[in-house]
Amino acid sequence: MTEFWRIVIVKQEKYSLSLEQVEKLAKEQLKLVEFPVIEQKKLIPAFAIEEIYIKNNGLSTLPYEFFVDDKFSLQMDKVIEWDDPIQEIFQSKIIALIENVTPDQAFQCEPHPDLRPITEEEIEMCVRNIKDFLSQEYTNDSGKWVLKTLYRDKGYIHATLKANEQRERVFKRKMKLFIDSKTYQILNYMDNKPFLEMYMELEETEEIKVTKEEAFEKLKDFIELKPFYKYDFKQGYYVLCGKLDCQYAVKANKGEVVELNEL
């Protein structure tokens, strides 16, 4: 497939992070999460590390977002609120997530349109239309959704949203909006609520007997911190980070250490 020439800037530096340096942050990333076990019709509580990127200076972080992690995403973290709902039915439109690029554009090394920064004016338009959309489709949800990120992909602006207050579970309530990059109108959306409904009736049968401190000590030797270049939207280039992760968890009922894929 032909596509535009992509130009990226990478800040070269020597990797200097160690687990000892970021131990306090690693403890903060240890979360008590409910893992669904469909076969047993249960929710199993366990302590697990929430992935995050730690900048090479050890002082700041960049978030990990599964669906947008390879995009140049603009972190928003903005609660969406409104006073009066819009009494109008939202009409979704068909979108085409494909790239249509001519050979001339590719040979001329034009910058890829998805790499263009999202301007302050565009942010304002997107937020305004996101608020209008939510007040139409989710009338009673003022203050219940957080706009997490904005990023360009396949010619559209994508917005990711998460429910503002929700329990720590593996699968959380999320939504993605597809926004016209010229009019900034919401064209279509995906809500994972139907997917989550299958977990709503699972029993919470496990009693929590392990403390966070005990769980961290059990996981300490399994925590990984690997060098990784992550795009920093605010600085406009890739920066060297340590990707904090762990493939193991501690069951909160008995303190058993298990691989995540066993939960």
C-alpha positions as a printed Julia matrix, in Angstrom:
263×3 Matrix{Float64}:
   0.0     0.0    0.0
   1.31    3.43  -0.91
   1.39    5.98   1.88
   2.88    9.37   2.66
   6.47    9.66   3.79
   6.6     9.7    7.57
   9.23   11.86   9.25
   9.82   11.28  12.94
  12.26   12.82  15.37
  13.94   10.75  18.04
  15.81   12.24  20.96
  18.88   10.04  21.38
  20.15    9.52  24.92
  21.73    6.89  27.13
  19.26    4.68  29.02
  19.78    5.13  32.76
  16.68    3.81  34.53
  16.66    0.94  37.02
  13.9    -0.78  38.97
  15.4     0.48  42.21
  14.98    4.08  41.02
  11.29    3.66  40.14
  10.19    1.34  42.95
   7.87    3.95  44.48
   6.15    4.51  41.13
   5.93    0.74  40.56
   4.03    0.42  43.86
   1.62    3.12  42.71
   0.99    1.14  39.51
   0.03   -1.98  41.47
  -3.77   -2.18  41.28
  -6.39   -4.49  42.74
  -8.28   -5.67  39.68
 -11.18   -8.08  39.13
 -10.45  -10.7   36.47
 -13.44  -12.4   34.85
 -13.35  -16.22  34.76
 -16.24  -17.16  32.52
 -15.98  -20.93  33.06
 -16.43  -20.52  36.82
 -18.81  -17.57  36.5
 -16.66  -15.62  38.94
 -14.72  -12.42  39.3
 -11.28  -13.17  40.73
  -9.61  -10.24  42.54
  -5.86  -10.01  42.0
  -3.07   -7.46  42.31
  -1.44   -6.6   38.98
   0.86   -3.92  37.58
  -0.8    -1.35  35.3
   1.6    -0.67  32.41
   3.13    2.76  32.09
   6.08    4.49  30.4
   8.58    6.2   32.69
  10.73    8.88  31.09
  14.47    8.41  31.27
  14.76   11.14  33.9
  12.65    9.02  36.24
  10.51   12.02  37.16
   7.62   11.94  34.71
   5.52    9.37  32.86
   3.59    8.8   29.66
   0.39    6.73  29.78
  -0.15    3.36  28.13
  -3.27    3.17  25.97
  -3.87   -0.16  24.28
  -5.86    1.1   21.3
  -3.87    4.25  20.61
  -0.38    3.38  21.77
   1.16    3.45  18.28
  -0.49    6.79  17.44
   0.58   10.36  18.14
  -2.12   10.88  20.76
  -2.9    14.11  22.56
  -3.59   13.44  26.24
  -6.72   15.3   27.37
  -8.13   13.89  30.66
 -11.11   16.23  30.45
 -14.43   15.52  32.19
 -17.34   16.27  29.84
 -20.3    18.03  31.45
 -23.43   19.8   30.24
 -26.48   21.46  31.74
 -29.23   20.74  29.24
 -29.46   17.65  27.01
 -30.04   18.07  23.29
 -33.46   16.69  22.37
 -32.4    15.35  19.01
 -31.59   11.82  17.82
 -27.99   11.27  16.76
 -27.66   10.07  13.17
 -24.52    8.0   12.64
 -22.77    7.98   9.27
 -20.8     5.27   7.49
 -17.06    5.78   7.68
 -14.24    4.18   5.67
 -11.05    3.48   7.62
  -8.73    3.28   4.64
  -5.96    5.49   3.32
  -6.35    6.91  -0.17
  -2.95    8.22  -1.24
  -1.71    8.9   -4.75
   1.76    7.81  -5.98
   2.65   11.47  -6.63
   2.04   12.34  -2.99
   4.24    9.47  -1.87
   7.12   10.24  -4.28
   7.07   13.91  -3.29
   7.6    12.83   0.34
   4.67   14.86   1.58
   4.23   14.68   5.36
   1.58   12.16   6.34
  -1.66   14.02   7.23
  -2.11   11.91  10.37
   1.1    13.44  11.74
  -0.32   16.96  11.72
  -0.69   18.37  15.25
  -4.22   18.9   16.5
  -4.47   22.65  17.04
  -6.05   24.42  20.0
  -8.89   25.56  17.74
  -9.49   21.98  16.59
  -9.44   20.75  20.18
 -12.07   23.32  21.11
 -14.3    22.26  18.19
 -13.89   18.57  18.99
 -14.7    19.03  22.68
 -17.76   21.11  21.86
 -19.12   18.49  19.47
 -18.26   15.61  21.8
 -20.28   17.34  24.51
 -23.22   17.79  22.12
 -23.04   14.14  21.07
 -22.99   12.86  24.64
 -25.88   15.09  25.66
 -27.88   13.53  22.79
 -27.0     9.87  23.19
 -26.17    9.73  26.91
 -28.6    12.3   28.26
 -28.15   11.53  31.96
 -24.38   11.05  31.87
 -23.16   14.6   32.43
 -19.84   14.38  34.3
 -19.69   10.6   33.88
 -17.34   10.49  30.89
 -13.71   11.56  30.6
 -12.19   12.49  27.25
  -8.83   10.7   27.47
  -7.16   11.24  24.09
  -7.47   12.79  20.66
  -5.43   11.51  17.71
  -5.5    11.37  13.92
  -5.82    8.1   12.05
  -7.01    7.18   8.54
  -8.09   10.74   7.83
 -10.32   11.11  10.91
  -9.81   12.5   14.38
 -10.41    9.78  16.93
 -11.51   10.49  20.49
 -11.23    7.9   23.25
 -13.41    8.24  26.33
 -13.64    6.28  29.58
 -16.3     6.17  32.25
 -15.32    8.62  34.98
 -15.99    6.41  38.0
 -15.78    2.67  37.66
 -14.46   -0.29  39.58
 -11.02   -1.68  38.88
 -11.75   -4.43  36.41
  -9.74   -5.83  33.52
 -12.35   -4.63  31.03
 -13.57   -1.1   31.65
 -16.29    0.96  30.07
 -14.82    2.77  27.06
 -15.98    4.57  23.96
 -14.37    5.66  20.71
 -15.72    8.51  18.58
 -14.91    9.09  14.92
 -14.76   12.81  14.1
 -14.75   14.46  10.68
 -11.36   16.21  10.34
 -12.9    19.11   8.37
 -16.26   19.78  10.05
 -15.35   18.26  13.46
 -18.78   16.63  13.62
 -19.15   13.23  15.27
 -19.71   10.71  12.49
 -19.94    7.41  14.35
 -18.98    5.77  17.61
 -18.2     2.46  19.32
 -19.27    1.76  22.93
 -18.04   -1.43  24.62
 -21.09   -1.66  26.92
 -22.61   -4.66  25.05
 -19.28   -6.48  25.4
 -19.15   -5.76  29.15
 -22.68   -6.9   29.87
 -21.6   -10.54  29.78
 -19.49   -9.87  32.9
 -22.11   -8.02  34.91
 -23.68  -11.2   36.34
 -20.44  -12.85  37.42
 -20.23  -13.59  41.14
 -17.82  -11.79  43.44
 -16.97  -14.73  45.68
 -13.34  -14.21  46.58
 -12.48  -12.62  49.93
  -9.5   -10.26  49.86
  -6.9   -11.42  52.4
  -3.67  -10.02  50.92
  -2.51   -6.43  51.38
  -1.06   -4.33  48.58
   2.32   -4.26  50.34
   2.4    -8.07  50.6
   1.44   -8.43  46.94
   4.17   -6.02  45.84
   6.85   -7.98  47.69
   5.69  -11.16  45.94
   5.78   -9.5   42.5
   8.96   -7.5   42.96
  11.24   -9.99  41.19
   8.86  -10.33  38.23
   8.5    -6.63  37.4
  10.11   -5.6   34.11
  11.52   -2.22  33.08
  12.65   -2.27  29.47
  13.94    0.61  27.28
  11.28    1.82  24.87
  10.93    4.89  22.64
   7.53    6.53  23.12
   6.15    9.52  21.27
   5.71   12.55  23.52
   3.0    14.67  21.96
   3.81   17.77  24.01
   7.49   17.74  23.0
   6.8    16.61  19.44
   9.29   13.75  19.26
  10.09   10.26  20.53
  11.71   10.11  23.96
  13.5     7.27  25.67
  11.44    5.65  28.41
  11.36    2.56  30.52
   8.24    0.47  29.92
   7.08   -0.76  33.33
   5.21   -4.05  33.06
   4.7    -7.41  34.74
   3.39  -10.68  33.33
   2.37  -11.98  36.74
  -0.31  -11.17  39.32
  -1.04  -12.07  42.94
  -4.43  -13.56  43.77
  -5.9   -11.46  46.56
  -7.52  -14.37  48.41
  -4.53  -16.65  49.01
  -1.52  -14.68  47.83
  -0.74  -17.11  45.02
   1.5   -15.74  42.24
   0.14  -16.65  38.81
   0.78  -15.65  35.2
  -1.69  -13.12  33.86
  -2.73  -15.46  31.05
  -3.91  -17.95  33.7
  -6.52  -15.52  34.99
